[in-house]
Amino acid sequence: MHVLHSQRQDPESRISSSLLDLRIPSGLFFALVGLILCGLGVFSPARAAFTDVNVNLYGGLVMLAFGATLLWLARRRA
């Protein structure tokens, strides 16, 4: 009986554990910055010095993928 009681979670502990989950705000932040950088990479003709690579676009895609991964992990846990 004691083992079953310790495995149960009351709603208060689930709420407090979800408040400490930093994947949601971090995922939203990285996704937002990634979208902004992707927009700059697509619509801005400026390039980084010493390279022909569109750093804003590729950096934005990486940040967008990372933010989406964090949000997916947070949703999968909940």
C-alpha positions, 0 to 999 in steps of 0.5 A: 500500500505504501508503494502505491501511495508514493507513486501517485502524484497529486495535482499540486505536485504536477502544477509545481513541476510544470512551473519549473519546466523551462523547456516551454519558455526556452522553446518559445524564445528560440523559435521566435528568434529563429523566425526573426533570423529566418526573415532577415535571411530571406528578405535582407540582401546583406551578407556576413563579411568574408563569406557568401553564406547566408548566416542569418538564414542558416542560424535562424533555421537551427534556432527554429529547429532547436526551439521546436524540439524543446516545445515537442519535448515539453508537450510529450512530457505533459 
